């Protein structure tokens, strides 16, 4: 009798398999990822027609608010990697239990952030150098929106659980509903109820709380189905916090870069900070589009490593980088073509438009680099390689800071500032590429 053995997959067949996995996770993840920048873009479009001072105030407040939330993005990223590893190892109850610890941690951190932000709002706005006309609007928006921070953090943690379980469709559905609700509430409260910029802030808070409620319902049902405890566990919460420390350092460094950029733009004048807010909203949307591939990478890489398949993780990484470059090229072309249509959605002020147009060209040219950066960032997160990511981002911050601070002195304007942002992305690309080439991130097992 002749024994038949299965032939190894051809390179072409392996690429098709990776493509199917990437598309299945990345396409729904894109819809969920763009929820945050779409919230800001909707706010910018609505508030922008109230006046340049209101839009400038929103720009400062949004940067502060996004920082307050995004420093804890490890609640999503670390949870995705850890849950995916346990899925690969076949330990689903332990995966969900760890996710519940992350949700409890999110609630505790959210309460702490509110306690700091409410009294410190005026000082934080002044620190950013907002003008006397923009500062009151920034303070109002920041104080009201901070009330939704616990809900935002719960959304991060619960999203991480679902991504680790290889489910990116549920976050997509929640994101769509949240965006529609946010846009409707903002329009109604800003213009219908005549609340101005305060109405925009309240609309976002209500939408975020609704999203958190839906996520909690989904995760709690899953925990009960698999017998995972819902009670807070001090040891588990502490372990989740410790695992997130390197990613917290990485994210704080990145947020410091974005805050420095916004502070520099604010000192260039109201027109420049308003234009910077519009460009930053678009840049964030493009970044999240590229990060959709990275989110797929976190789930796929974690699963492969949890199952002990280092070669599968390496092959998936290579294919995702190819995707990142291709998507980056497409996005860059779209930015150039859409510039005349994009800017009028946010402002009718010619000074703001004139400042934004050349900077948008810089953003377009940098998109292929961004594609590589975001994909490799996600791959290393999926591998649990947080300490390296922290050091790499600290190096990037050290390079970017002096260059950005020289922009007002040298009179380069907003275009020079976004050239400095592109330099920042190039430094990130080099550090991440060197790590991916080394193979030191390929650590297998249910835990790293």
C-alpha positions in Angstrom: 0.0 0.0 0.0 1.3 3.5 -0.9 1.0 6.0 1.9 -0.2 9.4 0.6 1.2 12.5 2.4 0.0 16.1 2.0 2.3 18.2 0.0 3.5 21.4 1.6 1.7 24.5 0.6 3.3 26.4 -2.3 4.4 30.0 -1.7 1.5 31.2 -3.8 -1.0 29.1 -1.8 0.5 30.3 1.4 0.2 34.0 0.3 -3.5 33.3 -0.6 -4.1 31.9 2.9 -2.5 34.8 4.6 -4.4 37.2 2.3 -7.7 35.6 3.3 -6.9 35.9 7.0 -5.7 39.5 6.7 -8.8 40.5 4.7 -11.2 38.7 7.0 -9.9 40.5 10.1 -8.6 43.8 8.6 -11.7 44.9 6.6 -14.1 44.8 9.6 -11.3 46.2 11.9 -11.0 49.2 9.6 -14.6 50.3 10.3 -14.1 50.0 14.1 -10.7 51.7 14.0 -11.9 54.8 12.1 -14.6 55.4 14.7 -12.4 57.7 16.8 -11.0 59.9 14.0 -14.5 60.0 12.4 -15.9 61.2 15.7 -13.3 64.0 15.7 -13.9 64.8 12.0 -17.6 65.0 12.5 -17.0 67.4 15.4 -14.6 69.4 13.3 -17.0 69.7 10.4 -19.9 70.8 12.7 -17.9 73.1 14.9 -15.8 74.5 12.1 -18.8 76.3 10.7 -19.3 78.1 14.1 -16.1 80.0 13.5 -12.3 79.7 13.4 -11.9 80.3 17.1 -14.2 77.5 17.9 -12.4 75.2 15.5 -9.0 76.2 17.0 -10.4 75.5 20.5 -11.6 72.1 19.4 -8.2 71.4 18.0 -6.4 71.9 21.3 -9.1 70.2 23.3 -9.2 67.2 21.0 -5.5 66.7 21.2 -5.6 66.8 25.0 -8.7 64.4 25.1 -7.2 62.0 22.6 -4.0 61.9 24.7 -5.9 61.2 27.9 -7.5 58.2 26.2 -4.8 57.0 23.9 -2.1 56.6 26.5 -4.2 53.6 27.7 -4.5 52.1 24.3 -2.6 49.1 25.7 -6.0 48.1 27.1 -6.8 47.0 23.6 -3.4 46.1 22.1 -2.0 44.1 25.0 -5.3 42.3 25.5 -5.6 41.4 21.8 -2.1 39.8 21.9 -2.6 37.9 25.1 -6.1 36.7 24.2 -5.0 35.6 20.8 -2.0 33.6 22.2 -4.4 31.7 24.5 -6.8 31.1 21.6 -3.9 29.6 19.7 -3.0 27.4 22.7 -6.7 26.3 23.0 -7.3 27.9 26.4 -10.5 30.0 25.8 -11.7 30.5 29.4 -8.4 31.9 30.5 -8.4 34.2 27.5 -11.8 35.7 28.4 -10.8 35.9 32.1 -7.8 38.1 31.2 -10.1 40.2 29.1 -12.4 40.8 32.1 -9.4 41.9 34.2 -8.6 44.5 31.4 -12.1 45.9 31.5 -12.0 46.4 35.3 -8.7 48.1 34.9 -10.2 50.4 32.3 -12.9 51.5 34.7 -10.4 52.3 37.4 -8.1 54.2 35.1 -11.1 56.1 33.6 -12.2 57.4 37.1 -8.6 58.5 37.8 -8.4 60.4 34.5 -11.6 62.3 35.2 -10.4 63.3 38.6 -7.3 64.9 37.1 -8.8 66.4 33.9 -11.8 68.3 35.3 -9.9 70.7 37.7 -6.8 70.9 35.4 -8.6 71.7 32.2 -7.8 75.5 32.0 -4.2 75.0 32.9 -3.8 72.3 30.3 -5.3 74.5 27.6 -3.0 77.3 28.5 0.0 75.0 28.4 -0.8 74.3 24.8 -0.5 78.0 24.0 -4.1 78.5 22.8 -5.0 82.1 22.0 -7.3 84.1 24.3 -10.2 83.7 21.8 -9.8 79.9 21.4 -9.0 79.0 25.1 -12.6 79.3 26.5 -14.0 77.0 23.8 -11.1 74.5 24.4 -11.8 74.4 28.1 -15.5 73.9 27.7 -15.1 71.0 25.3 -12.4 69.3 27.4 -14.3 69.4 30.6 -17.5 68.0 29.2 -15.8 65.4 27.0 -13.7 64.1 29.9 -16.9 62.6 31.5 -16.9 60.0 28.7 -13.4 58.8 29.3 -14.3 55.7 31.4 -16.7 54.6 28.6 -13.9 55.1 26.0 -11.5 53.0 28.0 -14.0 50.2 28.4 -14.5 50.3 24.6 -10.7 49.8 24.2 -10.5 46.9 26.6 -13.6 45.1 25.3 -12.5 45.6 21.7 -9.2 43.9 22.6 -11.0 40.9 23.9 -13.0 40.5 20.7 -10.0 41.0 18.4 -8.1 38.4 20.3 -11.0 36.0 19.8 -10.6 36.7 16.0 -13.9 38.7 16.0 -13.5 42.1 14.3 -17.1 42.2 13.0 -18.8 43.0 16.3 -16.6 46.1 16.8 -17.5 47.2 13.2 -21.2 47.1 13.9 -20.8 49.0 17.2 -18.6 51.6 15.5 -21.1 52.2 12.7 -23.9 52.7 15.2 -21.7 54.9 17.4 -20.6 57.2 14.5 -24.2 57.7 13.3 -25.4 58.4 16.8 -22.5 60.9 17.4 -23.1 62.8 14.2 -26.8 63.1 14.8 -26.4 64.1 18.4 -23.7 66.7 17.5 -25.8 68.3 14.8 -28.9 68.3 17.0 -27.2 69.7 20.1 -25.0 72.2 18.4 -27.5 73.8 16.1 -30.9 72.4 17.1 -30.5 73.0 20.8 -28.1 76.0 20.2 -25.5 74.7 22.7 -22.5 75.5 20.5 -19.3 73.7 21.1 -20.7 72.3 24.4 -23.4 70.4 22.4 -20.7 68.8 20.3 -18.9 67.5 23.5 -22.2 66.2 25.1 -23.1 64.4 21.8 -19.8 62.6 21.8 -20.1 61.6 25.5 -23.5 60.1 25.0 -22.4 58.2 21.9 -19.4 56.8 23.7 -21.4 55.6 26.7 -23.8 53.8 24.4 -21.0 52.0 22.7 -19.5 50.9 26.0 -22.8 49.5 27.1 -23.1 47.4 24.0 -19.5 46.0 24.3 -20.1 45.1 28.0 -23.2 43.2 27.1 -21.3 41.2 24.4 -18.3 40.4 26.6 -20.3 39.5 29.7 -22.5 37.1 27.7 -19.3 35.4 26.3 -17.8 35.2 29.8 -20.9 33.5 31.2 -21.0 31.1 28.2 -17.5 29.9 28.8 -17.6 30.0 32.6 -15.2 32.9 33.1 -15.7 34.9 36.3 -17.0 38.4 36.1 -15.7 39.6 39.5 -12.7 41.9 39.7 -9.6 40.0 40.7 -6.8 42.2 42.2 -4.0 39.9 41.0 -5.4 39.7 37.5 -5.9 43.5 37.3 -2.4 44.1 38.6 -1.0 41.6 36.1 -2.8 43.4 33.2 -1.4 46.7 34.4 2.1 45.4 34.6 1.9 43.9 31.1 0.8 47.2 29.7 3.6 49.3 31.2 6.0 49.0 28.1 3.1 49.8 25.7 2.2 52.7 28.0 5.7 54.1 27.7 5.5 53.6 23.9 2.1 55.3 23.7 3.1 58.2 26.0 6.1 58.9 23.7 3.9 58.9 20.6 1.3 61.1 22.3 4.1 63.5 23.4 5.1 63.8 19.7 1.5 64.7 18.7 1.1 67.1 21.6 4.4 68.8 20.7 3.2 69.1 17.1 -0.1 70.7 18.2 1.6 73.0 20.6 4.0 74.2 17.8 1.0 74.7 15.4 -0.8 76.7 18.1 2.1 79.1 18.4 2.0 79.6 14.6 -1.5 81.3 14.9 -5.2 80.5 14.8 -5.2 79.8 11.1 -2.3 77.3 11.4 -3.7 75.5 14.4 -7.1 75.2 12.7 -5.4 73.8 9.5 -3.4 71.5 11.7 -6.5 70.2 13.3 -8.1 69.4 9.9 -4.9 67.7 8.7 -4.4 65.8 11.9 -8.0 64.5 11.6 -7.3 63.2 8.1 -3.8 61.8 9.2 -5.5 59.9 12.0 -8.1 58.5 9.6 -5.4 57.4 7.2 -3.3 55.9 10.2 -6.3 53.9 11.4 -6.9 52.6 7.9 -3.3 51.3 7.8 -3.6 50.1 11.4 -6.5 47.8 10.3 -3.8 45.6 8.8 -1.8 45.9 12.0 -4.8 44.8 14.1 -5.2 41.8 11.9 -1.5 41.2 12.5 -1.9 41.4 16.3 -4.6 38.7 16.2 -2.9 36.5 13.6 0.6 36.7 15.0 -0.6 36.1 18.6 -2.5 33.0 17.4 0.4 31.6 15.4 2.9 32.1 18.3 0.4 30.7 20.8 0.1 27.6 18.6 4.0 27.3 18.4 4.2 28.2 14.7 7.1 30.7 14.4 7.4 30.2 10.7 3.8 30.9 10.1 4.1 34.1 12.1 7.2 35.2 10.1 5.4 34.5 6.8 2.3 36.4 7.9 4.5 39.4 8.9 6.1 39.5 5.5 2.8 39.4 3.7 1.3 42.1 5.9 4.2 44.5 5.2 3.5 44.1 1.5 -0.1 45.0 2.1 0.9 48.0 4.2 3.1 49.4 1.4 0.4 48.9 -1.3 -2.4 50.4 0.8 -0.1 53.4 1.7 0.5 54.1 -2.0 -3.2 54.1 -2.7 -4.0 56.4 0.2 -1.3 58.8 -0.8 -2.8 59.2 -4.3 -6.3 59.6 -2.9 -5.1 62.4 -0.6 -3.6 64.4 -3.5 -6.7 64.0 -5.7 -9.2 64.8 -2.9 -7.5 67.9 -1.5 -9.8 70.4 -3.4 -12.9 68.5 -2.2 -11.8 67.7 1.3 -10.9 71.1 2.8 -14.2 73.0 2.1 -16.0 70.4 4.3 -14.2 71.9 7.3 -13.7 75.6 6.7 -14.4 78.4 4.3 -11.5 80.5 5.7 -9.0 81.0 2.9 -6.1 81.5 5.4 -6.8 78.0 6.8 -7.0 76.5 3.4 -3.8 78.1 2.2 -1.9 76.8 5.2 -3.3 73.2 4.8 -2.8 72.6 1.1 1.0 72.2 0.9 1.1 70.3 4.2 -1.4 67.8 2.8 1.1 67.0 0.0 3.7 66.0 2.6 1.1 63.8 4.3 0.3 62.1 0.9 4.0 61.4 0.2 4.6 59.8 3.6 1.8 57.2 3.4 3.9 54.2 2.1 6.3 54.8 5.0 3.3 54.9 7.3 2.1 51.6 5.9 5.3 49.9 6.9 5.4 51.5 10.3 1.9 50.7 11.4 2.0 47.1 10.2 5.3 46.3 11.9 4.1 48.0 15.1 1.1 45.7 15.1 3.2 42.6 14.4 5.5 43.3 17.3 2.5 44.1 19.6 1.0 40.8 18.6 4.2 39.1 19.6 4.2 40.8 23.0 7.4 42.7 22.2 6.4 45.7 24.3 9.8 46.6 25.8 11.4 47.0 22.4 8.5 49.1 21.2 8.9 51.4 24.2 12.7 51.9 23.6 12.1 52.5 19.9 9.5 55.2 20.5 11.7 56.9 23.1 14.5 57.2 20.4 11.9 58.6 17.9 10.8 61.2 20.4 14.4 62.3 21.1 14.9 62.8 17.4 11.6 64.6 16.7 11.4 67.1 19.6 14.3 69.4 18.7 13.4 69.4 15.0 9.8 70.3 15.7 10.7 73.0 18.2 12.9 74.7 15.6 10.0 75.2 13.2 8.6 78.6 14.6 12.2 79.9 15.0 13.1 79.1 11.4 9.8 80.3 10.1 9.0 77.1 8.2 5.3 77.2 9.0 2.8 74.3 9.0 4.5 72.6 6.0 7.8 72.4 7.8 6.0 71.0 10.9 4.5 68.2 8.8 7.9 67.5 7.2 9.2 66.9 10.8 6.3 64.5 11.3 7.4 62.6 8.2 11.0 62.4 9.7 9.4 60.9 12.8 7.8 58.2 10.8 11.1 57.4 9.0 12.8 56.9 12.3 10.1 54.6 13.4 10.3 52.6 10.2 14.0 52.0 10.6 13.8 50.9 14.3 10.9 48.5 13.6 12.4 47.1 10.5 15.6 46.2 12.3 13.7 44.4 15.0 11.6 42.5 12.5 14.7 41.3 10.7 16.4 40.1 13.9 13.7 37.4 14.6 14.0 38.0 18.4 10.3 38.7 18.6 9.4 35.1 17.6 8.7 33.7 21.1 6.2 30.9 21.1 3.8 29.6 23.8 0.5 30.6 25.5 2.4 33.3 27.4 5.5 35.2 26.4 
